[in-house]
Amino acid sequence: MAKKPSSAETMNYEQALAELDKLISDLENDPGGLEKSVTMFERGKALIEHCQKLLDSAELKVSQLEEDGSISSLDE
């Protein structure tokens, strides 16, 4: 039985990016038919969306750096 992929939401950025790289490589080398390609595309889209959320969050934290180098809490 094939291993069920973990939810993209539980992955850190590096894990999601590594899986996305593998999906791209697999699609380029052996797509394995339309249905499999569509499934892989959907998974890739979910991974991209998750990576973008993580990057947006990191950008927000960086933009909130105060002059003393600390990061402001989002709750403030």
C-alpha positions in Angstrom: 0.0 0.0 0.0 1.3 3.5 -0.9 2.3 5.8 1.9 -0.3 8.6 2.3 1.4 12.0 2.0 1.4 14.1 5.1 -0.7 17.2 5.2 1.3 20.1 3.8 0.1 22.2 6.8 2.1 20.0 9.1 5.4 20.5 7.2 8.0 23.1 7.7 9.2 25.1 4.7 12.2 22.9 3.9 10.1 19.7 4.0 7.4 21.1 1.7 10.0 22.5 -0.7 11.9 19.2 -0.8 8.6 17.3 -1.6 7.7 19.9 -4.2 11.2 19.5 -5.9 10.6 15.7 -5.9 7.1 16.1 -7.5 8.5 18.4 -10.2 11.3 15.9 -11.0 8.8 13.0 -11.1 6.5 14.9 -13.4 9.3 15.8 -15.7 10.7 12.2 -15.8 7.7 9.9 -15.7 4.3 11.5 -15.3 2.6 8.1 -15.3 -0.6 9.1 -17.0 -3.2 11.9 -16.8 -4.8 10.9 -13.5 -1.5 10.6 -11.7 -0.3 13.8 -13.2 -3.4 15.7 -12.0 -3.0 14.3 -8.5 0.6 15.3 -8.4 -0.2 18.7 -9.7 -2.9 19.2 -7.0 -0.4 18.1 -4.3 2.2 20.5 -5.7 -0.3 23.3 -5.7 -1.1 22.6 -2.0 2.6 22.6 -1.2 3.2 25.9 -3.0 0.3 27.5 -1.2 1.7 26.3 2.2 5.2 27.5 1.3 3.8 30.9 0.4 1.9 31.2 3.7 5.1 30.3 5.6 7.1 32.9 3.6 4.4 35.6 4.2 4.5 34.9 7.9 8.3 35.1 8.0 8.2 38.4 6.0 5.7 39.8 8.4 8.0 38.9 11.4 11.0 40.5 9.7 9.1 43.6 8.9 8.2 44.0 12.5 11.8 44.1 13.7 12.3 47.0 16.0 15.3 49.2 16.1 16.8 47.2 19.0 16.6 44.0 17.0 13.7 42.3 18.8 10.6 41.2 17.0 7.2 42.7 18.0 4.5 40.3 18.9 1.6 40.1 16.5 -0.7 40.6 19.5 0.7 44.0 20.4 
